């Protein structure tokens, strides 16, 4: 359940970013260590390649 909540937060965070900002992968330092790997998996395919 904790994992699902974290993913929902990430979805909201990505949605709030402008297209220009979405070109950058969220720095792992700013992501909780327990969801850093999931952020990488979730964000990478969704973000446009610059």
N, C-alpha and C positions, 0 to 999 in steps of 0.2 A: 504493500500500500504506500509506503514511504517513497518507493521508486516512482510510482505513478504520479504522485503529487509533484515530485521534482521535475518530471518530464513536462507536466502541465505548465509549471512555472517557466521552464525553458521555452516552451511554445509561445507563451505570452511575451517573453523577453525578445525572442526573434521577431515576432510579429510587430513589436513596437519599434524595431530598428528601421531606419531608412534604407532604401535599396543600396545606397552608397556604403553605409555602415555594414550591411550584410555581406559585403565582399570580404570582410575580415572575419576570420574564425575567432570566436570568443576566447580571450587569453585564459589558459588553464589555471593561471594563478588566481583568477577571480572566481573560479568555480570550486565548489566544495570537492574535496578529494574523492569522496564516495560517488560523485556523479560526473567527474571529469571525463571518464572514458565514455559514458553515455552521451555526454554533450558532444564529444568529438564525433561519435557515430551518428547522432541525430542531426547535428548542424551541417556537417560536411556535404551530404548529398543535397540538402535543401538550398544551400547558399550558391549564388551564381559564381562561376569561375572567373576570376579577374585576370 
